[in-house]
Amino acid sequence: MALLQELEKQGNFLFRYRSYFPLLLLPLAFWVYSYMISRNPELFSDTGITMLEIISISICLLGLIIRICTVGFTPANTSGRNTAEGQVADTVNTTGIYSIVRHPLYLGNYFMWLGIAVLAGDVWFMIAFTLAYWIYYERIMYAEEQFLTRKFGEKYTLWASVTPAFIPQFSKWTSTNLTFSWKKVLKKEKNGLFAIFLLVLIFNCWGTWLTTNQWITSKVWSINAAIATGVFYFVFKFIKSGTTWLNEDGR
């Protein structure tokens, strides 16, 4: 099999299972976190929020904001979480955030998971994560672009030739005609905040166990944040599955 065909085959496989990529990150992150606490106990605070946690959460929220800005300004059957059905695209998004970067969702994902890597407290782990993410998602992006090239032809290749793949070029910004859809965001991205603060809580509980052999963290802010965002997630999950309130034509 030619190398290009092999890359596309790998990319399609990884695209289908891309939701499981974090499962490869978390065990290593917990191991690194354990090592860093054993060497630098000051990284773990008994009750307050640490600077490392502030930086970590801020980076995660940056990634979530990128995803929200992407999803909120796109039509149906583009920029989704589709996995089992494979690649889906009814149109080529070329305006808004797509005018400055070709893969904004993957850029958002990178920052969300980089924030978790930062929480481990080791620079080399952050670098290793970045390299792993690059190798993993480069194949997915290649397969996705092959699919879009075959489906849309010159319309896609002309846009792709002037739009960077992953690092935004803000000077190329072109406004979109679509209005922002909070309903689509709540429908598609409702789990983002909960995932961030749940993972922070789990790290805090792990740190408590490492230092006191108890699982319940004394960081009340972390518990409250996880509970609040968890309630938010389950409320809108119920609304999505039990009502049509979040449905919009064309979105």
LOZATOR-519117 format. One line per 2 residues: number of its first residue (from 1); their letters; for each residue x negated, y, z of N, C-alpha, C. Coordinates in Angstrom, 2 decimals. Last residue first. Example, Ala and Ser with C-alpha at 12.3 -4.5 7.8 and 13.67 -1.06 7.14 Angstrom:
2) sa) -12.85/-2.25/7.08/-13.67/-1.06/7.14/-12.90/0.03/7.87 | -13.19/-5.69/7.80/-12.30/-4.50/7.80/-13.20/-3.30/7.80 .
END
This chain:
251) rg) 29.30/23.79/11.71/28.21/23.92/12.69/28.06/22.63/13.49 | 31.52/23.55/10.12/30.26/23.91/9.48/29.08/24.04/10.42 .
249) de) 33.65/24.33/12.75/33.56/23.98/11.33/32.23/24.45/10.77 | 32.84/23.14/15.96/32.96/24.28/15.07/32.83/23.82/13.63 .
247) nl) 33.43/21.92/19.24/33.41/21.68/17.79/33.60/22.97/17.03 | 33.77/22.25/21.91/32.45/22.59/21.36/32.36/22.38/19.84 .
245) wt) 36.37/21.34/22.38/36.05/22.74/22.60/34.73/23.16/21.96 | 37.52/18.91/22.32/37.02/19.42/21.03/36.54/20.85/21.16 .
243) tg) 36.67/16.56/24.98/37.43/17.65/24.38/36.85/18.00/23.01 | 34.99/14.55/25.90/36.41/14.49/26.23/37.28/15.56/25.62 .
241) sk) 32.35/14.98/25.12/32.96/13.68/24.83/34.48/13.66/25.03 | 31.91/17.67/25.88/31.61/17.22/24.53/32.36/15.93/24.19 .
239) if) 32.63/17.65/28.58/33.36/18.51/27.65/33.14/18.05/26.21 | 30.69/15.90/29.57/32.10/15.53/29.64/32.92/16.35/28.65 .
237) kf) 28.46/17.47/29.09/28.53/16.14/28.48/29.98/15.66/28.47 | 28.99/19.62/30.70/29.10/19.81/29.25/29.03/18.49/28.49 .
235) vf) 28.67/18.33/33.20/29.91/19.04/32.87/30.05/19.18/31.36 | 26.06/17.38/33.09/27.16/16.41/33.10/28.51/17.07/32.81 .
233) yf) 24.54/19.83/33.02/24.44/18.81/31.96/25.67/17.91/31.94 | 25.29/21.11/35.42/25.49/21.77/34.12/25.51/20.74/33.00 .
231) vg) 24.29/19.23/37.23/25.73/19.50/37.18/26.10/20.13/35.84 | 21.56/19.54/36.64/22.21/18.25/36.44/23.72/18.40/36.35 .
229) ta) 21.05/22.11/37.44/20.97/21.83/36.00/21.58/20.47/35.68 | 21.48/21.70/40.23/22.24/22.70/39.46/22.22/22.41/37.97 .
227) ia) 19.58/19.68/40.87/21.01/19.46/41.09/21.84/20.42/40.23 | 17.16/20.94/40.22/17.53/19.70/39.55/19.02/19.42/39.69 .
225) an) 17.25/23.12/41.98/17.18/23.36/40.54/17.60/22.11/39.76 | 17.24/21.83/44.48/18.39/22.66/44.08/18.42/22.89/42.57 .
223) is) 14.69/20.62/44.44/15.91/19.81/44.57/17.13/20.58/44.06 | 13.08/22.90/44.28/13.01/21.89/43.23/14.26/21.00/43.24 .
221) wv) 13.65/24.24/46.63/13.93/24.90/45.35/13.97/23.89/44.21 | 12.66/22.51/48.58/14.11/22.65/48.42/14.46/23.29/47.08 .
219) ks) 10.33/20.45/48.98/10.48/21.61/48.10/11.96/21.77/47.75 | 9.91/18.16/50.29/10.38/19.28/51.11/10.54/20.55/50.28 .
217) ti) 10.96/15.06/48.81/10.13/16.27/48.81/10.75/17.35/49.70 | 11.05/11.82/49.81/11.87/13.03/49.75/10.98/14.27/49.85 .
215) wq) 9.27/9.73/50.21/9.72/10.02/48.85/10.48/11.33/48.73 | 6.20/9.54/52.03/7.65/9.73/52.02/8.08/10.18/50.63 .
213) nt) 3.46/9.62/52.27/4.12/8.31/52.18/5.64/8.40/52.35 | 2.21/12.04/52.01/2.88/11.76/53.29/3.51/10.37/53.37 .
211) tl) 0.94/12.15/49.52/0.35/12.88/50.64/0.96/12.52/52.00 | 2.39/10.61/47.75/0.94/10.47/47.76/0.32/11.09/49.01 .
209) wt) 4.98/11.56/48.18/4.65/10.17/48.55/3.13/9.98/48.65 | 4.72/14.12/47.13/5.05/13.94/48.55/4.68/12.54/49.01 .
207) gw) 4.26/13.54/44.44/3.22/14.20/45.22/3.45/14.07/46.71 | 6.75/12.44/43.82/5.55/11.62/43.70/4.40/12.21/44.51 .
205) cn) 8.32/14.70/44.16/8.56/13.52/45.01/7.35/12.60/45.00 | 7.24/16.28/42.11/7.15/16.72/43.50/7.36/15.56/44.48 .
203) fi) 7.92/14.77/39.87/6.51/15.02/40.17/6.34/15.43/41.63 | 10.71/14.98/40.11/10.07/13.67/40.20/8.58/13.81/40.51 .
201) lv) 11.03/17.75/39.68/11.42/17.14/40.96/10.75/15.78/41.15 | 10.18/17.92/37.03/9.45/18.66/38.07/9.76/18.07/39.44 .
199) ll) 12.19/16.36/35.85/10.80/15.89/35.82/9.95/16.62/36.87 | 14.38/18.02/36.35/14.37/16.66/36.89/12.94/16.11/36.92 .
197) fi) 13.74/20.28/34.92/13.72/20.36/36.38/13.82/18.99/37.04 | 13.84/19.24/32.22/12.68/19.97/32.75/12.63/19.89/34.26 .
195) af) 16.40/18.09/32.00/15.20/17.26/31.81/13.98/17.93/32.42 | 18.03/20.34/32.34/18.07/19.25/33.31/16.82/18.39/33.22 .
193) lg) 17.43/21.83/30.03/17.11/22.35/31.36/17.06/21.25/32.40 | 18.35/19.93/27.97/16.99/20.46/28.06/16.60/20.95/29.44 .
191) nk) 20.91/19.03/27.52/20.08/18.25/28.43/18.70/18.86/28.70 | 22.14/20.60/25.63/22.59/20.70/27.02/21.69/19.98/28.01 .
189) ek) 21.84/20.83/22.91/20.67/21.07/23.76/21.00/21.13/25.24 | 24.27/20.36/21.54/23.05/19.65/21.13/21.91/19.74/22.15 .
187) kl) 26.28/21.86/22.78/26.56/20.50/22.32/25.28/19.70/22.09 | 25.14/24.30/23.22/25.62/23.54/24.38/25.89/22.09/24.01 .
185) vk) 24.66/24.97/20.52/23.55/24.84/21.46/23.97/24.00/22.66 | 27.24/25.15/19.54/26.34/24.14/18.99/25.16/23.90/19.92 .
183) kw) 28.16/27.28/21.10/28.82/25.98/21.19/27.92/24.87/20.64 | 26.64/29.42/20.35/26.42/28.88/21.68/27.05/27.50/21.80 .
181) sf) 25.41/30.29/17.41/26.47/29.43/17.92/26.09/28.85/19.28 | 24.85/33.34/15.74/24.36/32.39/16.74/25.54/31.61/17.33 .
179) tl) 25.68/33.49/12.24/25.75/34.00/13.61/25.27/32.91/14.57 | 23.73/33.56/9.24/24.56/32.84/10.21/24.55/33.53/11.57 .
177) nt) 21.89/34.82/7.73/23.27/35.32/7.64/24.19/34.65/8.65 | 18.66/35.61/9.12/19.66/34.66/8.63/21.03/35.31/8.61 .
175) st) 15.75/37.49/8.10/16.95/37.30/8.92/17.91/36.30/8.27 | 12.49/36.43/7.91/13.64/36.82/7.10/14.89/36.51/7.91 .
173) wk) 9.02/36.81/8.57/10.39/36.72/9.10/11.44/37.25/8.11 | 6.36/36.82/8.05/7.23/36.29/7.00/8.70/36.24/7.42 .
171) sf) 4.98/37.53/10.29/5.12/38.55/9.25/6.07/38.11/8.13 | 4.65/35.27/11.83/5.77/36.17/12.13/5.99/37.23/11.06 .
169) qp) 4.12/32.19/11.33/3.56/33.40/10.74/4.67/34.46/10.79 | 3.59/29.45/13.63/4.43/30.49/13.01/3.63/31.66/12.45 .
167) if) 2.30/26.41/12.91/1.92/27.64/13.59/2.66/28.80/12.93 | 3.43/24.47/11.18/3.56/24.34/12.64/3.21/25.61/13.41 .
165) ap) 3.45/25.08/8.40/4.11/23.88/8.91/4.38/23.96/10.41 | 4.24/28.25/6.84/3.35/27.34/7.59/4.12/26.20/8.24 .
163) tv) 5.40/28.81/3.60/5.79/28.79/5.01/4.91/27.82/5.78 | 4.91/28.54/0.96/4.62/29.86/1.54/4.96/29.93/3.02 .
161) sa) 5.61/25.97/0.26/4.29/26.46/-0.18/3.92/27.79/0.44 | 8.22/25.64/1.05/7.17/25.01/1.85/5.79/25.56/1.50 .
159) wl) 9.58/26.93/-1.05/9.64/27.48/0.32/8.49/26.94/1.16 | 8.89/25.21/-3.16/8.56/26.64/-3.24/8.56/27.28/-1.86 .
157) ty) 9.93/22.76/-2.27/8.48/22.90/-2.41/8.06/24.36/-2.52 | 12.75/23.18/-2.30/12.03/22.92/-1.05/10.54/23.21/-1.19 .
155) ke) 13.26/23.69/-4.97/13.78/24.61/-3.95/13.04/24.43/-2.63 | 12.24/21.48/-6.30/11.49/22.73/-6.34/11.97/23.73/-5.29 .
153) gf) 13.82/19.02/-4.30/12.89/19.35/-5.37/12.20/20.68/-5.23 | 15.63/17.91/-2.58/15.86/19.29/-3.01/14.87/19.79/-4.06 .
151) kr) 14.87/15.18/-2.25/16.28/15.58/-2.27/16.50/16.95/-2.89 | 12.10/15.06/-2.29/12.86/14.22/-3.22/14.30/14.69/-3.34 .
149) tl) 11.58/16.88/-0.20/11.07/17.14/-1.55/11.85/16.33/-2.58 | 12.69/15.58/1.99/13.26/16.86/1.54/12.80/17.22/0.13 .
147) fq) 11.00/13.31/2.17/12.45/13.16/2.01/13.07/14.44/1.45 | 8.55/14.58/2.64/8.72/13.75/1.46/10.20/13.56/1.14 .
145) ee) 9.08/15.76/5.09/8.88/16.62/3.94/8.96/15.84/2.63 | 9.27/13.49/6.71/10.42/14.39/6.58/10.28/15.27/5.34 .
143) ay) 6.68/12.47/6.53/7.80/11.69/6.03/9.03/12.56/5.80 | 5.27/14.61/7.77/4.97/14.22/6.39/6.15/13.45/5.79 .
141) mi) 6.36/14.62/10.32/6.55/15.79/9.46/6.28/15.45/8.00 | 5.42/12.12/11.21/6.86/12.39/11.13/7.14/13.56/10.19 .
139) re) 2.67/12.57/11.14/3.25/11.55/10.29/4.76/11.75/10.12 | 2.45/14.55/13.09/1.99/14.83/11.73/2.59/13.83/10.75 .
137) yy) 3.19/13.40/15.49/4.19/14.18/14.75/3.74/14.58/13.35 | 0.83/11.93/16.22/2.16/11.32/16.21/3.11/12.08/15.29 .
135) iw) -1.28/13.76/16.09/-1.34/12.52/15.31/0.05/11.92/15.15 | -0.28/15.73/17.90/-0.63/16.06/16.52/-0.61/14.80/15.65 .
133) ya) -0.11/14.30/20.28/1.10/14.88/19.69/0.86/15.18/18.22 | -2.81/13.75/20.71/-1.86/12.65/20.51/-0.59/13.14/19.84 .
131) lt) -3.77/16.38/21.08/-4.28/15.55/19.98/-3.33/14.40/19.67 | -2.32/17.10/23.39/-2.19/17.88/22.15/-2.66/17.07/20.95 .
129) fa) -3.28/15.22/25.25/-1.87/15.22/24.87/-1.67/15.94/23.55 | -5.94/16.07/25.43/-5.64/14.72/24.92/-4.19/14.63/24.47 .
127) im) -5.52/18.60/26.59/-6.14/18.49/25.27/-5.84/17.14/24.64 | -4.41/17.82/29.03/-3.64/18.70/28.12/-4.20/18.62/26.70 .
125) fw) -6.54/16.39/30.08/-5.30/15.69/29.78/-4.42/16.52/28.84 | -8.35/18.43/30.46/-8.66/17.40/29.48/-7.43/16.58/29.13 .
123) vd) -7.13/19.92/32.51/-7.28/20.50/31.19/-7.53/19.44/30.13 | -4.72/18.87/34.79/-6.04/18.58/34.25/-6.13/19.08/32.81 .
121) ga) -2.14/18.98/35.91/-3.23/19.75/36.51/-4.61/19.50/35.97 | 0.36/18.07/35.32/-0.60/17.09/35.82/-1.86/17.75/36.35 .
119) lv) 1.58/20.24/34.20/1.94/19.92/35.58/0.97/18.89/36.19 | 0.79/20.09/31.57/0.15/21.10/32.43/0.40/20.77/33.90 .
117) ai) 2.59/18.20/30.67/1.17/17.84/30.72/0.41/18.81/31.61 | 4.88/19.76/30.76/4.78/18.60/31.66/3.33/18.14/31.78 .
115) gl) 4.20/21.59/28.76/4.46/22.06/30.12/4.37/20.92/31.13 | 4.14/19.95/26.56/2.87/20.51/27.03/3.04/21.01/28.46 .
113) wm) 6.82/19.52/26.20/6.03/18.43/26.77/4.63/18.87/27.17 | 7.59/22.04/25.26/8.32/21.43/26.37/7.49/20.33/27.03 .
111) fy) 5.84/22.44/23.11/5.71/23.27/24.30/6.44/22.67/25.50 | 6.80/20.41/21.35/5.40/20.45/21.80/5.26/21.25/23.08 .
109) ng) 9.43/21.12/20.86/9.14/19.89/21.60/7.73/19.90/22.17 | 8.96/23.42/19.31/9.62/23.52/20.61/9.36/22.30/21.47 .
107) ly) 7.81/22.18/17.10/7.03/23.16/17.84/7.62/23.34/19.23 | 9.95/20.70/16.27/8.79/19.97/16.75/7.83/20.90/17.49 .
105) lp) 11.60/22.81/15.50/12.03/21.90/16.56/10.86/21.13/17.13 | 10.21/24.08/13.38/10.35/24.75/14.68/10.80/23.83/15.80 .
103) hr) 8.66/23.56/10.85/9.11/22.55/11.81/9.28/23.16/13.21 | 7.91/25.78/9.33/8.72/24.73/8.71/9.31/23.75/9.70 .
101) vi) 8.18/29.24/10.12/7.57/27.94/10.42/8.49/26.83/9.91 | 9.49/31.47/9.22/8.13/31.67/9.76/7.43/30.35/10.10 .
99) sy) 11.97/30.80/8.41/11.20/31.63/7.49/9.77/31.83/7.97 | 13.16/29.47/10.45/12.60/28.65/9.37/11.87/29.49/8.32 .
97) ig) 14.27/31.44/11.97/13.01/30.87/12.46/12.35/30.00/11.39 | 15.73/32.92/9.13/15.60/32.87/10.58/14.27/32.28/10.97 .
95) tt) 15.73/30.62/6.29/15.80/31.94/6.92/15.73/31.79/8.44 | 15.87/28.11/5.24/14.72/28.93/4.84/14.72/30.31/5.49 .
93) nv) 16.97/24.87/5.23/16.94/26.09/6.03/15.68/26.89/5.68 | 18.62/23.24/2.74/17.27/23.61/3.18/17.37/24.91/3.97 .
91) td) 21.32/20.96/3.53/20.76/22.16/2.92/19.33/22.34/3.40 | 21.72/18.49/4.63/22.65/18.93/3.59/22.14/20.16/2.86 .
89) av) 19.92/15.89/5.88/19.80/17.30/5.51/20.77/17.60/4.37 | 18.44/13.39/7.80/19.71/13.99/7.38/19.46/15.45/7.05 .
87) qg) 16.72/10.33/8.27/16.68/11.72/7.88/18.04/12.19/7.39 | 18.45/7.98/10.46/17.33/8.45/9.67/17.45/9.93/9.32 .
85) ea) 20.30/6.99/12.17/20.71/7.13/10.79/19.59/7.66/9.90 | 18.93/7.05/14.64/19.26/5.76/14.04/19.60/5.89/12.56 .
83) tn) 18.63/9.99/14.91/17.54/9.01/15.00/17.89/7.75/14.22 | 19.29/13.45/15.18/19.57/12.18/14.55/18.35/11.26/14.62 .
81) rg) 19.40/15.91/16.26/18.71/14.90/17.05/18.91/13.51/16.45 | 18.86/18.46/13.65/19.59/17.69/14.66/18.72/16.73/15.42 .
79) st) 18.58/20.21/11.38/17.99/20.50/12.70/18.71/19.77/13.82 | 21.74/19.71/9.79/20.33/20.13/9.72/19.87/20.37/11.15 .
77) na) 24.45/19.25/10.05/23.62/18.27/9.35/22.23/18.80/8.98 | 25.63/22.68/10.02/25.75/21.25/10.36/24.82/20.41/9.50 .
75) pt) 23.24/25.46/10.17/24.51/24.81/9.85/24.50/23.34/10.24 | 21.60/27.36/12.80/21.57/26.45/11.66/22.94/25.83/11.42 .
73) fg) 21.16/28.81/15.12/21.32/29.56/13.86/21.32/28.65/12.63 | 20.79/27.09/17.26/21.90/28.03/17.30/22.16/28.76/16.00 .
71) vt) 18.41/25.69/16.75/19.70/25.01/16.64/20.86/25.99/16.53 | 16.46/27.76/17.18/16.54/26.98/15.95/17.94/26.41/15.75 .
69) ci) 16.89/28.71/19.73/16.92/29.67/18.61/17.02/28.95/17.27 | 16.49/26.28/21.12/17.80/26.95/21.15/17.93/27.92/19.98 .
67) ri) 13.77/25.78/20.63/14.77/24.84/20.17/16.15/25.50/20.11 | 12.67/28.03/21.93/12.42/27.82/20.50/13.46/26.87/19.92 .
65) il) 13.53/27.49/24.54/14.03/28.69/23.85/13.82/28.56/22.34 | 12.00/25.21/25.09/13.46/25.11/25.04/14.06/26.30/24.31 .
63) gl) 9.41/26.32/25.10/9.77/25.29/24.13/11.27/25.15/23.97 | 9.70/28.03/27.29/9.37/28.57/25.98/9.76/27.57/24.88 .
61) lc) 10.10/26.16/29.31/11.22/27.04/28.94/10.96/27.71/27.59 | 7.51/25.04/29.45/8.67/24.21/29.09/9.83/25.06/28.61 .
59) is) 6.11/27.30/30.31/5.79/26.71/29.00/6.94/25.83/28.53 | 7.32/27.64/32.83/7.38/28.72/31.83/7.10/28.18/30.43 .
57) is) 6.60/25.29/34.15/8.01/25.54/33.86/8.16/26.62/32.79 | 3.77/25.70/34.29/4.35/24.53/33.65/5.80/24.78/33.23 .
55) ii) 3.53/28.06/35.78/3.00/28.01/34.41/3.66/26.86/33.65 | 4.72/27.16/38.17/5.26/28.33/37.46/4.81/28.32/36.01 .
53) el) 3.01/25.06/38.88/4.41/24.77/38.56/5.06/25.92/37.81 | 0.67/26.49/39.38/0.67/25.46/38.34/2.10/25.14/37.92 .
51) mt) 1.42/28.01/41.56/1.17/28.69/40.30/1.18/27.70/39.14 | 4.10/26.31/43.36/2.70/26.61/43.08/2.57/27.36/41.76 .
49) ig) 6.61/27.02/45.67/6.29/26.72/44.28/4.86/27.16/44.01 | 6.56/25.57/49.03/6.67/26.62/48.02/6.36/26.14/46.62 .
47) td) 6.11/23.24/50.59/7.46/23.79/50.42/7.57/24.76/49.25 | 3.52/22.14/50.24/4.54/21.44/51.01/5.95/21.94/50.70 .
45) sf) 1.86/21.91/47.09/2.35/22.76/48.18/3.48/22.04/48.89 | -0.97/20.75/45.49/0.36/20.38/45.97/0.72/21.22/47.18 .
43) le) -3.44/21.69/45.05/-2.53/21.72/43.92/-1.09/21.42/44.36 | -4.91/21.14/47.27/-4.27/22.45/47.24/-3.33/22.61/46.04 .
41) pn) -6.20/18.73/46.87/-4.91/18.72/47.58/-4.18/20.07/47.52 | -7.98/17.56/44.63/-7.64/18.95/44.91/-6.28/19.02/45.59 .
39) rs) -8.26/14.81/44.56/-9.47/15.63/44.53/-9.20/17.09/44.91 | -5.69/13.86/44.70/-6.69/13.25/45.58/-7.96/14.09/45.64 .
37) im) -4.51/15.34/42.69/-4.12/15.61/44.08/-5.16/15.03/45.04 | -5.69/14.15/40.45/-5.96/15.55/40.74/-5.59/15.91/42.17 .
35) ys) -4.63/11.55/40.57/-6.08/11.75/40.66/-6.40/13.19/41.06 | -1.92/12.08/40.20/-2.39/11.42/41.42/-3.87/11.66/41.64 .
33) yv) -2.01/13.18/37.62/-1.51/13.99/38.74/-1.99/13.41/40.07 | -2.81/10.94/36.17/-3.69/12.11/36.23/-3.31/13.00/37.41 .
31) wf) -0.50/9.36/36.58/-1.82/8.87/37.00/-2.80/10.03/37.15 | 1.47/10.93/35.43/1.55/10.61/36.85/0.20/10.13/37.39 .
29) al) 0.56/10.93/32.76/0.66/12.19/33.49/0.72/11.95/34.99 | 0.82/8.25/32.09/-0.52/8.85/32.13/-0.51/10.15/32.93 .
27) pl) 3.64/8.01/32.21/2.77/7.20/33.10/1.37/7.77/33.21 | 4.42/10.08/30.21/4.70/10.19/31.64/3.82/9.30/32.52 .
25) ll) 3.75/9.41/27.51/3.09/10.51/28.21/3.22/10.40/29.72 | 5.37/7.43/26.66/3.93/7.18/26.61/3.17/8.22/27.41 .
23) lp) 7.79/8.59/26.88/7.54/7.44/27.74/6.06/7.05/27.73 | 7.82/10.54/24.87/7.52/10.95/26.25/7.24/9.77/27.18 .
21) fy) 8.58/8.92/22.62/7.21/9.40/22.76/6.88/9.84/24.18 | 11.18/8.29/22.23/10.46/7.47/23.21/9.02/7.92/23.40 .
19) sr) 12.13/9.79/20.20/12.64/10.10/21.54/11.89/9.36/22.62 | 11.15/8.65/17.90/10.42/9.79/18.45/10.90/10.17/19.85 .
17) yr) 11.99/6.55/16.36/11.73/6.28/17.78/11.02/7.44/18.47 | 12.31/7.60/13.82/13.45/6.88/14.44/13.25/6.71/15.94 .
15) fl) 9.76/8.60/13.35/10.90/9.51/13.41/12.07/8.85/14.14 | 8.22/6.31/13.16/8.03/7.16/14.33/9.18/8.15/14.49 .
13) fn) 9.17/5.41/10.65/9.29/4.58/11.85/9.20/5.43/13.11 | 8.47/7.53/9.00/9.88/7.16/9.13/10.11/6.29/10.36 .
11) gq) 5.65/7.46/9.32/6.42/8.62/9.74/7.89/8.31/9.92 | 4.96/5.01/8.17/4.71/5.23/9.60/5.56/6.39/10.12 .
9) ke) 5.72/5.63/5.53/6.34/4.51/6.23/6.16/4.66/7.74 | 3.98/7.75/4.99/5.43/7.98/4.97/6.16/6.87/5.72 .
7) le) 1.52/6.44/5.18/1.82/7.55/6.07/3.32/7.82/6.13 | 1.81/4.62/3.07/1.67/4.12/4.43/1.98/5.22/5.44 .
5) ql) 1.88/6.33/0.90/3.06/5.51/1.18/3.01/4.98/2.62 | -0.72/7.34/1.10/0.42/8.24/1.21/1.70/7.48/1.53 .
3) la) -2.27/4.99/0.69/-2.32/5.68/1.97/-1.11/6.61/2.16 | -0.56/2.21/-0.87/-1.33/3.45/-0.93/-1.23/4.19/0.40 .
1) m) -0.85/-1.20/0.00/0.00/0.00/0.00/-0.88/1.25/0.00 .
END
